[in-house]
Amino acid sequence: MAEQNVEAKLKKLLKQDKIQLWMAPYTLDAQQPGHTHTQELAERYGALLRMQVSEVAGALEVIRVQALRRGQRNQTFRETNMATVELLLPRDCHKDSKSKMFMETRLDVSAQDLMDRIAQEVSLKSFKVILNGKTLNGGLRLDQQGVRNHSKMMVLKASGVTATAAAGQSTCQDANDASQSTSHDHSVQRTHRGFEILSERDDSDDLRTAPFLEVADQRGNPLKIPHKEKKALILAMGLHEKGRALMKRKRYDDALCHLLQADLHFSECGSELLGAVDNHGVLQLDIVWCYQALEALSCLDDGRERLRLAEDCFLRCYGEQQQRLLMIKGNTGREEALFLRLHLLQSLLAFVDGNDLQAQQQLEQVESLYTRLCPDADKMTQLMVLGFSEREARLGLRACHGDVHEAAMLVSNQRQEREELRQRERRKRQQTKAALAVLAEAGYGAREAAAALRRAEGDVDRAFQILLDASQTLTTSDWNADENLQQLLYLGFERSSSEAALALAGGDVQLATELLMDNPGAVFTATSSFWEEEPATSSSSAADDSQLVNEVLEDIPRHEDDYLDLTLEEELQLINTIKTHLARSLAH
């Protein structure tokens, strides 16, 4: 970290003075250093930066050699089309004790070709390659995925189910590696499939055997959003929660794989939805936290952009002075833990960039927040004696700025609100089951009855009308019509007009939207259709689905504010690390 700070400062001075270290008089024939001129430069810059001349001279030589090698690689690329990529290796498998490895490759080959070579060079059996926050797809060419000459990429250890196996190993070794790979209980694919199953369920299913997830606002009230977006959001949030669970176990390689996959699914959600919730901002923060935990500071550009997205998200969701958050929740103390981590990471990136003053200012904000958010041990004990959990005590004290009495009242009220919400959800499920039973007695199948009841918003009489009225039945060909209707309703169109426009458009949402926009207020004539039953799921498939669901539900926190419950132990370690480096740098 300190070396990067010094190099960043020197590069700024070199650029400002238009000095090219790879040219004469700083580089002589046969690429030897021009010691006399380099020494004069080191003395001048040492005085400016108040650093020892020997330290500056050493850093200048590192920069000079890097520039020379970059020039050589540029020439190689021009002459042979062989690009050089920089690989940041996992900490526990550095080749020759080096964290970086350079590899030459053509860019018109598949990513799998590069991954096979990495596996052989580093003896890794299970890994992913990350470029600018995106996982390389082995089946696509490197240049199709943005890989260029000098691209910097992370090599992450990953669960064997999603891994790239090393090529050229013995059959016995392969069998052993496969055994180790399959022993992993968790993988991105299994997590993805588990939450995919949950995203397809709703409260019309039999909850005794089929749990489901519901997307809710900050008060726990269900959000009505189109099925497609809801599915993407559940997948994103599920993968995020799995990633957070892995972060708590300090398995940052696996965590980052899950978090980056979650980011892909968040991109499938509408901007309006993402703008209304803080989940996406928290995810960006978690990704950058993994970067620093993995010592992947070469991901500066990606990390800087993600922190900007996180900060914009928090300001939009909470308000500039957190006034929106105060209006919704009645307090703001708990969310300040997110700002502490945000400013701490901003301080880290500023220091690595050579901006000591900015890093110091950010760190002062962090230390002020830490003082406020680190709960008093005696007050924690007082609350826990009253029967509150450690998490409830910590979050309560932060929300009430250390007032024990107010914290106890707040946590008690939150418990009561959660219980009332559970009771409402229980009553809603019971009413839904009763309504489905009534419709089943009338001879309707479970799937059609559930869809009609959903459209009728729980009203049994209206559901009957929907089922009886041919002009309001769903599309014959497939059950995505209900999802398409929900999308149009989400856009603000009237139900009757939306249903008719979809019928005229043959179920095409885009065409139906254009019809509604081009003909505001028009009355469309809908066509009739019939129901179609879905094939039953086999018992073995159902058992596997149940196992996957139970697996992923283990990592879903039972408390909605779990993501705010940072103990700040890791944060304190990073605070002290940056503080130590800054003290040395500013003392020069």
N, C-alpha and C positions, 0 to 999 in steps of 0.2 A: 504493500500500500504506500509506504513512504517513498519507495523508488519511483512509483508511478507519479506521485505528487511532484517530485523533483524534475522528472523528465517532462511532465506537462508544462511546468514553469519555463524550462529551458527551450522547449519547442516554440512557446509563444514568443520568447525573446528572439530566437533565431528567425522566426517568420517576420517579426517586426523589423529586424535589422537586415532582412533579405539575405541571410547567410546560408549557403548550401555546403554542408559539411562533406558531402561526397565529391565535391569539386576542389581543385587547387585554390588556395594553398593548404587547405585542411586535409586533403587526400592527395598523395603523390603517386608516382609511377608504381605499378604493381599493387595499387590500392593500399599502400602503406600510409600511416597517419603522418601528417605534417606537425610534428611535436611542438615546434617553436610557436607557430601561429595558434595551435589548439591551446597551448599553455597560456598565451596572452589572452585568448578568449575566456578561458576558465578563470583567470584572475579578474577580468572585467566583470563577468557575470557573478563570480563569487562575491565581489564587493556589493553588487546590486542586490543580490539575494541574501547577503549576510551569511554566507555558507563557506565552509572550508574549501579551499581551492582544489585539494585532492579529490574531494567528493564530487565537485562540479566537473572536474576533468574526467573522472570515471564515467559519469553520466553522459557527458558529451561523446565519449568514445562509444558507448552503447548505442546512442542515437546515430552516430556516424556509420557504425557497422550495420545497423538495421536499415539505414537508407541505401547503403551499398547493395545489400542482399535484395532489397525490394527492387532496385534497378536491374539487378541480374535476373530476377524472376520476371520482370516486365519484358526484358529482352528475350528470355526463353519462351514466354507466351507468344510474343510477336513472331518468332521464328518457327516454333514447333506446335503452337496451340496447346501446349501443356501448361495448365494453370497450377498455381501453388495455393493450397488452402491451409489455414492455421487451425489446428484442433486443440481445444482445451480439454485435457483428459481428466477423468475422475481422480479425486485426491489419493485414493488408495491403490491406484495402479499406474502411477506416473512412470513412464519409461525412462530409465537412467536418472531417476530422481527429478525429472523435468516435468513441469505441469503442461507444457505446450509441445506439440509435434507438428512439423510441416510435412505436407504430402503433395506430390505432383500428380495431377490427373487431367485427363481431357474432360471437357464440360459436356460433351455430347454423349457421354456414357450414362448408364443408369446409376441412381444413388446406391442401389444394391451393390454394384461393382465397387464403389468406394467403401461401403460398409464391410464388405468381405475382406478388403485389404486392411482396414482398420483392425478387424477381428484377428487377423494373422499377425499384424505388427505389435499389437498391445496385449494379445492373448485374452481378449474379452469375449465372453460367450453370449452375453445378453445385454444389449444396449440400444439406445436411440441416438440419432444425430439431430441437433437443434440448430437452426439458422434463423436469426432475427425473431426468436420466439415461436417459430414454426417447426414442426417435426418433419424431417425429410421423408418422402414417400419412396420406398425402394424401387417401385415399379416405374417411376418417372425419371427422365433425364435430369442431370444436375442443373443445366442451364434453364430448364423449364421451371425450376423451383427457386430461381434467383441466385444460384451459386455463381460467383464470379472469381476472377483472379484476385488473390489476397482475401477472399472471404474468411471470416472468423466463425467457427462453429463449436458448439459444445457437444461432448460425448457423454451421455448420461447412462448410467447403469439402469436397467429396467427389468420388470418381471419377465420371466422366461417365456410366458405365453405370447408376448408381443415382441419378442426379441429377435435379433439377427444372430444366427448361430455362426460360429467360426468355421471357415472352410478349411478342408485339407487335414482335419484331425482324424485320428484313428477311430474305428467303429466302436471300440471299447470306451474311448474317451467321449464320443458322441453320446453313447448310452448313459454314461455317468452324468454328463451335462444335462441331458434331457430329463433325467431323474431329478436333478436339482431344480431345473426349471419348473417342472410340474409340481414340485413341492411348495411353490409359492401359493399362498392362500388368496392373494389379491392380484389383480391385473387390471389394466385399463379396459380391456375387452369385457371382462366379467362385470366390472363396475358399470360399464356402459349398458350392457344387456340387462342387468338388474334394474337400473333406473328406467330403462326403456319399457320394461314390463310394467313398472309402477306408473309411468306416464300415461299408459293406455287404460289404466283403471280409474274408476270414479266411485262416488258413494252409492251407486246403484248395485255394485258388486256385493257379494256376501262377505262382510268384513270379518266374520268369524274365521274364514280361511283365506281371505284375499285382502290384505292391507293395501291402502292407497295413499298417495300423497296429494296434498292440496296446496296451491300457491296462495299465500295470504299476505295482507299488508302488515305494517308495523304494529297494528293493534290485534292481529290475528284474524281479521275478517277475510274470507275467501275473495280472491280477485277473479272477476269474470273476463277472461281473455280467450281469444281464438284457440282452438285445440292445437293447431300446429305450433303456435308460439308457446303455449303452455307446455307442450312436449319438449321443445327446445330448452325452455327455462328449467324444467325439472331435470333434464339431462345435465345442463350446465351447473345447476346448483348441487346436484348429486355428486358429480365428479369433483366439484369444488370442496364439498364436505369431506369426501374421501381424501383429497389432497391435504386438507387441513388436519385430518386425523393422522396422516403419515408425517406431517410436519411436527406434530406433537411428539411423535416417536423419533424425531430427528432423522427420518429416512427421506432426506431432501431430494435425492435423485428421483425416487419413485413419486414423491409428492409433486415435483415439477412436471413430470409426464402427465399426471392427472389434471393439474391446473391448466396446462396448455391445451389439453383436450377440452376442458370446460370453457376456455376462452373461445374456441371454435364454435361451440354451441351457443354461447352468448351472442355471437355475431349473427346468428339466425333469428334473434329476437328483434322486434321493431324498436326503433330509436326512442319512440315515445315511452315504451315500457321500460327500457334501460334507463331513461332519464328520470324515471319516477322512483327507482329503487337504488340502494347503495351497494347491492351485491357485486355489480361489475367493478366498481371502484375498489372494493375489498379484495377482489380476485387479483387485480393489477398489483395491489400492494403485496399480496402473498407471493406472487410470482417473483417480484423484485427481492423480497425477503429470502426466497430460495436462492436467487442469484448470489446474494452476499454470503449466505450460509455455505454455498458451494465454492466460494472464493472465485466466482466467475465475473470479476470486475471488467473483463474484456467485453461484457455485454452492456457497456455503458450506454450506447445509443438507444438500444431497446429499453433498458431500464429507465432512462431519463424520460422517454416518451410515455412509458407505463405510469410513472409517478405523476406526470402531467395529467393523464387521463383520470387517475385516482383522485387527485386534488380537485379537478373540475367536477367530478361526480359528487364528491362530498359537499362542495360548495353549493352545487345545484340542489342536492337532496336536503341538505341541512339548513341552507341559507348562509349568507355571508357572515352573519354574526350568530349562526345556529338558531335564528329565530323560528325557522320553520320546524326544526326539531323540537324546540321548546313548546311550540303550539301542539305538536302531535303527541309527544311523550310527557311533557310537563317538566323535563329536566334535560341536561346536556352532558353531564359529567362522564357517563360511560363511553360515549363516542369519542371523547378526547384521547382515549388510548390509541385510536386509529391515527389521529393527527400526530401523536407522539412518534409512532412508528414511521409515518410519512416524512416528518421533518428530520428524523434520524437518518433515514435513507437518503434524503436530499443533502444532508450534511456530509454523508459518506461520499456521494458522487461528486459534490463540490470539492472535497479535499483531493480525491483522486484526479480531478480535473485541474488541480493546482490553484483553485480559488480559496485560499485560506480564510480570507475575511468572510466570505459567504458561508463557508463551513462553520466558522466560529459563531456567526449570528444564528444559524439554524440550530446549532448545538445548544446555545443559550436558551432558545425556545424549548428545546427538548428537556433540558434539565429543570426548567421551571415547571413544565407539565409533569415530569417525573415526581417532583416534590409534592405536587398536588394529588397525584394519582396513586402514589405508593401508600397504601393504607396503614394506619397505626396498629401495631400488633395487639395492644390492649383493647382497642375498640373492636377489632375483629373478634377477639375472644368474647367480649360482652355480647355481641350479636349471635355468635355461635352457641353460647350458653342458652340463649332464648330458643334454640332449635333451628336456626337458619344454617344453611350449608355455607361452606367456605366461599363458593362462588357468589351466592346471594349476598353474603356479608360484604365481600369485596366490591361488587357492582353497586350495592346499595350505598356504601360509604362514598364511592366516587360520584354517584348521582347526586348525593346530598352534601357534597363538599366536606365530608368528615363528621357530620352531625349524626350521632348514634341514634337519638330518638327519631329523627326524621327518616333515617335509613330503615329503622325497624317498621315504621308506619308504611313506608313506600313498598318494602318487600312484602309485607302482609297484604297490602292492597293488590299487588301484582299477583300474589298467590290466589286471592279471591277472584280476580278478573280471569285468570287462567282456568280456574275451576268452573266459573260461569260459562266461559267459552266452550270448555269440554262438555258441559251439560247441554248447551245449545246444539253442538255438533252431534251429540248422542241422540237428542230429540229429533234432529233433522234426519239422521240415518234411520231412526225407527219409523218416522213418517214415510220416508222413501220406501222402506221395505214393505210397509203396510200398503202403500199405493201400488207397488209392483205386484203384491199378492192379489189385490183387487183386479188389476188388469190381466193377471195370469188366469184368474178364475173365469174371466170373460173370453178366454181362448187365445190371447195374444202371447207370442213368444217373448222370452226374457229380453232379447236384444232390441226388438222393435218397441216393447213396452218401455224399456229404459230410455231409448232415444226420444220417444214421444213425451215421456215425463220430463226429460231434460228440457225439451222445447217449450213445454208448458210451465216450466219453472216450478214444478212440484204440484201443480193443480190437477187433481185426478179427472175432474169433469172436462177440463180443457184437453187433457191427454186423450180421453175417450173421443172427443170431437176430432182431434188430429188424426186418430186412428181410423175413424169412420169416414171422415171427409177425404175423398180421393184427391181433391185439389190441393191438399196440404200434406200428403204423404211424401216420404223421402224418395229420392231418385232410385229407379229400379236397379241400375247397373252397379252402383257401389255406395257404401255407407259413408263415403267422404262428403256426401252432400250436406250432412248435418254440420260437419266441420266448415264447409264452404259458407253455409248460412251464417254461422257464428262469426266468420271473418267479416262478412258484410255488415252484420249488426255492430261489430266492433268499430267499423268505419263510420257508423252513425246513420245508416239507412234504416227505413222502417221495415218491420218484419214482413208484412204482406207484400210490399213492393220487392223486397229482396228475394222472397221465395218465388215470386212470379218471374223476376228477371233471371234467376238461376235456371228455372224451367225452360225459358225461351233460349237461354244460352247453352243449354245442354249440360249444365253443371259447371261450366267454365267460369271461375271467379273473376278473371280479368275482363272477359267479355260482359259479364253481368254488371261489373262495376262501371264499365264504359256506358252501358245502357242506362243505368241509374243516373250517372252524371250528365249524360247527354239529354236525358228526358226527365228532368226533375218534376215530380208531382204526377207523372203519367201513370195510368192504370194498366198493368200488364195482365194477360190471361194465362194462367198456369195450366199445365197439362197434368193428367193423373198418372200415378205410377203404383207399383206394388212393392211389398217387402221381400227381402231375400235373407234367408238364414245363413249364418256363418258356420263353417265346418267345426265340429267339436274338436277340442284339443285332446291329444292322447294322454293317458294317465302318466306315462313315463316322462313326457314333455312337461306336464303340469308339475310333476315332482321336482324336475330340474329347475323349472321356473321358481318354484317355492324356495328351493335351496339358494338360488341366486338372490332372490328378494331378501331373504333372511340375512344373507351375507352382507348386502349393502346397507340394510337397515341398522346394522350394528354400529355403523359410523355416523348415523344421523343423530345430532345432539338433541336431547330432550328439552333443552332450554333455548328459547328463541334468541337470547342474547349471548349465547356461548361464544360467538365470534368476537365479542367485545371483552371477553374475560381473559385478557393477557396478564400473566403474572409479572411481566416486565423483567424477569431474570435475564433472559437473553438480551433484551434491550439494554440493560445496565452494563453487561459485558461489552457490548458494542460502543456504548457511550464512553466507557473508560478507555477503550482502544483508540477511538478517534481523538479523545481528549489528550491522551499521551502523545500521539503523533503530532497533533496541533501544537502542543506545548514545545516540542522539540523544534518544529518548523518555525514557529513564531519567535523562538528564542535566538535563532540564528542572527 
